[in-house]
Every structure is written in structure tokens, then in C-alpha cells.
Amino acid sequence: MQYILPAGAKAELARETYRLHHYLWHGVRSVWEALTDTQRRAILTIQLGWAPPRPGRDSAGNILLDNNSGEDFLFMHRRMIGHLNALLAAEGQPQITGWNSIPGPDDPDYPVPDFPIFTPQKTVEFWKECIVGWEALYSEPAYLRSISLGRLGAQIEFGIHNAVHNRWKKESPVGYRPASALSETINARW
């Protein structure tokens, strides 16, 4: 059965500052090395001088596996889950627990929603060829002992993490934020 967040937790996660922080954290650290100094300064004024300590990609867009940015990814998500669990506890709700295994294509509790644009991660082939392999690899003690936590986090972030987000995304009932330059004001709706 799918989990429905209680109203208080939904409201907290929907707050503009919470969403902006999450958007900046993921988005900025993936493009930081490719931004101009002017763009970087503009971002530093948005989030109280925050800059990614270890960017997730280089200036050409290649994933950085050995700069420990993956540790930052794992740490941020652990804190985010802790924050959500605290919200749930305050509402007397059970904490979030992870899947023992990522739901397969025919799982009735977690159906893969339709999306108006072709998304490869939603296909049965992608699940078989990528998700099953990643899950097996990240469950293998010998492999986990052979790599750094930073490398593991980067592989998870830019592999299975992003794929699972895309696999279960569905069309937004309010539409999508139009592309905008850093210098433009973004409507509070987004």
C-alpha cells in the first residue's frame, strides 16, 4: 500500500524555503563548476553564501566520483529523512522505512505512473537492465568494501537515486516552472 504523508509533513515539505533549499542543493552542486563567477555570486546571495563544498560534476558535466561529493549527498539525504521522521513523530505517525527491494514493474502497491514525455527509466527494460543490477551491486558486501563512501554516494546519486525519481514521477497537476535565468524572479507558485 502506498504511504500518504500527513497534512503537517506535506505542508512543511511544500514550504518555499524548504523546496528552494532542496532545489539549490541538488541543482547548484551539479552545475557549479560550469557557472560563471557572476552566476556563482548571484547564487551566493540567494542561500546565505552557500556554495557546494564538493561539486557533483565537473565543468563539462562529468560526474565526480572521487572528490567525496557523494558523502555530501548521503549526509544531506540522511538529514532530510531524519527531518521527515521528526515531523511524522510530532504527528504521531510511524517513521519512513526504506524498501527491502525496489518495487518491480508489476508491483500493485507502487505502480509506475504514466508521464506525457517518454522516460526511459519507466520501462520494464530499464528496470531489468539497470535497477536490478544497481540494487545487486549496492547489496554486495565485497563491492561496498572496495570503494570509498564518497564514490558510493556519487554512484547512488547519479544512478539509482535519479532513476527512481524519474521512474515514479508523475505529471504535475499545477504544471511546470518555466525555464528562467538566474537574474529573473521566480513566481512563488514554483
C-alpha positions as CSV (number, residue, x, y, z in Angstrom):
1,M,0.0,0.0,0.0
2,Q,1.3,3.4,-0.9
3,Y,2.2,5.7,2.0
4,I,0.3,9.0,2.2
5,L,2.1,11.8,4.1
6,P,0.0,13.5,6.8
7,A,-1.0,17.2,6.2
8,G,1.5,18.7,8.6
9,A,4.5,16.9,7.0
10,K,3.2,17.7,3.5
11,A,2.9,21.4,4.4
12,E,6.5,21.5,5.8
13,L,7.9,19.8,2.7
14,A,6.0,22.2,0.4
15,R,7.3,25.3,2.1
16,E,9.0,27.6,-0.4
17,T,12.3,27.8,1.6
18,Y,12.4,24.0,2.0
19,R,11.8,23.5,-1.7
20,L,14.3,26.2,-2.7
21,H,17.0,24.7,-0.4
22,H,16.5,21.2,-1.9
23,Y,16.4,22.6,-5.5
24,L,19.6,24.6,-4.9
25,W,21.4,21.8,-3.2
26,H,20.8,19.4,-6.0
27,G,20.8,21.7,-8.9
28,V,23.7,24.0,-7.9
29,R,26.2,21.3,-7.0
30,S,25.6,19.6,-10.3
31,V,26.5,22.7,-12.4
32,W,28.7,24.8,-10.0
33,E,31.9,24.2,-11.9
34,A,30.3,25.3,-15.2
35,L,28.9,28.6,-13.9
36,T,30.5,31.9,-14.4
37,D,31.7,34.0,-11.5
38,T,28.7,36.3,-11.9
39,Q,26.3,33.3,-11.7
40,R,28.1,32.0,-8.7
41,R,27.9,35.4,-6.9
42,A,24.1,35.5,-7.7
43,I,23.6,32.1,-6.2
44,L,25.6,33.0,-3.1
45,T,23.2,35.9,-2.4
46,I,20.1,33.5,-2.6
47,Q,21.1,31.0,0.1
48,L,23.2,33.0,2.6
49,G,26.5,32.4,1.0
50,W,26.1,28.7,0.5
51,A,28.3,27.1,-2.1
52,P,28.8,23.4,-2.7
53,P,31.8,22.2,-0.7
54,R,32.4,19.5,-3.3
55,P,30.6,19.8,-6.6
56,G,28.9,16.7,-8.0
57,R,30.0,17.3,-11.6
58,D,32.9,19.0,-13.3
59,S,32.7,21.9,-15.8
60,A,32.0,19.5,-18.7
61,G,29.2,17.8,-16.8
62,N,31.1,14.7,-15.9
63,I,30.2,13.0,-12.6
64,L,32.9,13.5,-10.0
65,L,33.4,10.1,-8.3
66,D,36.5,10.8,-6.2
67,N,36.1,14.2,-4.7
68,N,33.9,12.9,-1.8
69,S,30.8,14.8,-3.1
70,G,29.0,11.5,-2.7
71,E,29.4,11.8,1.0
72,D,27.7,15.1,0.9
73,F,24.8,13.5,-1.0
74,L,24.5,10.7,1.6
75,F,24.7,13.1,4.5
76,M,22.1,15.5,3.2
77,H,19.6,12.7,2.4
78,R,20.2,11.2,5.8
79,R,19.4,14.6,7.4
80,M,16.4,15.0,5.2
81,I,14.9,11.6,6.2
82,G,15.7,12.4,9.8
83,H,13.8,15.7,9.4
84,L,10.8,14.0,7.9
85,N,10.8,11.3,10.6
86,A,10.8,14.1,13.2
87,L,7.8,15.7,11.5
88,L,6.0,12.3,11.4
89,A,6.8,11.6,15.1
90,A,5.3,15.0,16.0
91,E,2.1,14.0,14.3
92,G,2.1,10.6,16.0
93,Q,2.8,8.8,12.7
94,P,5.3,5.9,12.0
95,Q,8.7,6.8,10.6
96,I,9.6,6.3,7.0
97,T,11.3,3.0,6.3
98,G,13.1,2.0,3.1
99,W,12.1,-0.7,0.7
100,N,13.7,-4.1,1.3
101,S,13.9,-4.2,-2.5
102,I,12.9,-1.7,-5.2
103,P,9.4,-2.5,-6.4
104,G,9.3,-4.3,-9.7
105,P,7.3,-3.3,-12.8
106,D,4.2,-5.2,-11.7
107,D,4.1,-4.2,-8.0
108,P,0.5,-3.3,-7.3
109,D,1.5,-1.1,-4.3
110,Y,3.9,1.0,-6.3
111,P,2.6,1.3,-9.9
112,V,4.8,3.2,-12.3
113,P,2.7,6.3,-13.2
114,D,2.2,7.4,-16.8
115,F,4.1,10.5,-17.9
116,P,3.4,12.6,-21.1
117,I,7.0,12.5,-22.2
118,F,8.9,9.3,-22.9
119,T,11.0,8.5,-19.8
120,P,13.3,5.5,-20.3
121,Q,13.5,4.9,-16.5
122,K,9.8,3.9,-16.6
123,T,10.3,1.0,-18.9
124,V,10.5,-2.7,-17.9
125,E,13.7,-3.0,-19.9
126,F,15.4,-0.2,-17.8
127,W,14.2,-1.8,-14.6
128,K,15.7,-5.2,-15.7
129,E,18.9,-3.8,-17.2
130,C,19.8,-1.1,-14.7
131,I,17.8,-1.0,-11.5
132,V,18.2,-4.7,-10.8
133,G,21.9,-4.5,-11.4
134,W,22.4,-1.5,-9.3
135,E,20.4,-3.0,-6.4
136,A,22.5,-6.1,-6.6
137,L,25.8,-4.2,-6.7
138,Y,24.9,-2.0,-3.8
139,S,23.9,-5.0,-1.7
140,E,27.2,-6.8,-2.3
141,P,29.5,-6.5,0.8
142,A,32.7,-7.2,-1.2
143,Y,31.9,-4.4,-3.6
144,L,31.0,-2.0,-0.8
145,R,34.3,-2.7,1.0
146,S,36.2,-2.0,-2.3
147,I,35.1,1.6,-2.8
148,S,35.0,4.8,-0.7
149,L,31.8,6.2,0.8
150,G,32.3,9.3,-1.5
151,R,32.3,7.1,-4.6
152,L,29.4,5.1,-3.5
153,G,27.3,8.2,-2.8
154,A,28.1,9.7,-6.2
155,Q,27.2,6.4,-7.9
156,I,23.9,6.2,-6.0
157,E,23.1,9.9,-6.6
158,F,23.6,9.9,-10.3
159,G,22.4,6.4,-10.9
160,I,19.7,4.6,-8.9
161,H,18.6,7.7,-6.9
162,N,17.9,9.8,-10.0
163,A,16.5,6.8,-11.9
164,V,14.0,6.0,-9.1
165,H,12.9,9.7,-9.0
166,N,12.2,9.6,-12.8
167,R,10.6,6.2,-12.6
168,W,7.9,7.2,-10.1
169,K,7.4,10.8,-11.2
170,K,4.0,11.8,-12.5
171,E,2.6,14.7,-14.3
172,S,2.2,17.8,-12.1
173,P,-1.4,19.0,-11.6
174,V,-0.2,22.6,-11.5
175,G,2.1,22.5,-14.5
176,Y,5.9,23.1,-14.5
177,R,8.1,26.0,-13.7
178,P,9.2,27.8,-16.9
179,A,12.9,28.0,-17.5
180,S,14.3,31.2,-16.3
181,A,17.7,33.0,-15.9
182,L,19.3,33.3,-12.5
183,S,18.6,37.0,-12.6
184,E,14.8,36.6,-13.1
185,T,12.4,36.4,-10.2
186,I,10.6,33.1,-10.0
187,N,6.9,33.1,-9.3
188,A,6.2,31.9,-5.8
189,R,3.9,29.2,-7.3
190,W,7.0,27.3,-8.1
